[in-house]
Amino acid sequence: MTTIQATPMPPAALVPGPYELRPLSAEEAARWDELVVAHPGHEVFHRQSWLDYLTESRGVSVRKWAVCKDGRRLGLFCAGDLRKGPFRILGSPLKGWYTNSMGPLLEPDADPAEFLRALEVWARREGVAMAEFERRDFPETALLAAGFEPTESLTYQVELGEEKLMFGRLNKGRRSGVRKAQNCGLVAEMCNTPEIADEFYDRYAAMMRRKGLAPGFARSHPRLLVEHLSRIDRILGLRVRDANGRLLAAGLFPFDNRTLYFWGGADSVEGRDLCPNDFLHWSAMCRGWERGLQCYDMSGYGRFKSKFGGQLVILRRWHKAYWRSARWARNLYALGHRQQLRLRSWWLKFSPADEEGEEE
């Protein structure tokens, strides 16, 4: 068995720049949400409720900094600080957290390259083995110049609008599914109480068992998600019932000022012929538009998601190893993950085309 030694790379000739990451004081940390919402680019994943959810569900220690230059605050940065074996890792976020993005919130006149230099100075000083983050509007040229490497993924993003326009953009099969659900008397109910989390998880776990797989997260995770985001009214819980009141599907959809996100959804075997999943996503899109949202991020891709009129978007999650051994460990993990994806692709090839119940 090969043992990976925890060996830092030789110290680079890195000269501290004009920026620094200054840990927030207790008083500033207590006002985190107040500071965050002042930035127009903030997302639900930056909010304290989401950070509390990560702390409880993932067991990470969340760190918060001000990005400063000469005493002036030019931005905010939060990240999870955790250990995996011998490695200390900083994630903003890490992939397994079912968190679409985080990263820094910088003022318009802030220099992204100087932020990355300040991050590296802090990381090397603190013995961090690897940093990873995803911020969709962060300049990729600055990341590449700083030695970060991308890992690509895909998602469908649906433009929200008037129901007639959205309906016209649906695939023909999805339009037929929504019409059938409506004609059969299916209704979508709002629910932001803990019951919706259990209703979702029961169906999700059953779906995974049918595939011969175990759920990718504990029952407590969706419960904590609903509990924390309900406090700031930033989650849409939906359940679909038939005309007899039978529960057919349930889904969880966090949102912020602009975007609705698909976190997870699943249906029951009984009643699937009534197209409850089509109706679940369609209802979420309509509720999102009613709330003034502009985009529905389906948090992934696949045959089912491709039929809701969205645009396929390439996403990049960026990472940088400060230890050689951390780079080797990550490459080994990525190799194993690719093998899992190949097996999953094989499974999906022979599974029902429209079975949908994936988390982000």
Secondary structure, DSSP 8 states (H G I E B T S, - for coil): -------B---------SEEEEE--HHHHHTHHHHHTTSTT--GGGSHHHHHHHHHHH--EEEEEEEEETTEEEEEEEEEEEEETTEEEEEES-GGG-------EE-TT--HHHHHHHHHHHHHHHT--EEEE--TTS-HHHHHHTT-EEEEEEEEEEE---HHHHHHHS-HHHHHHHHHHHHTT-EEEE--SHHHHHHHHHHHHHHHHHTT---SS-THHHHHHHHHHHTTT-EEEEEEE-TT--EEEEEEEEB-SSEEE--EEEE-STTGGG-HHHHHHHHHHHHHHHTT--EEE-SS--TTGGGSS-EEEEEEEEEEESBHHHHHHHHHHHHHHHHHHHHHHHHHHHS-TT------
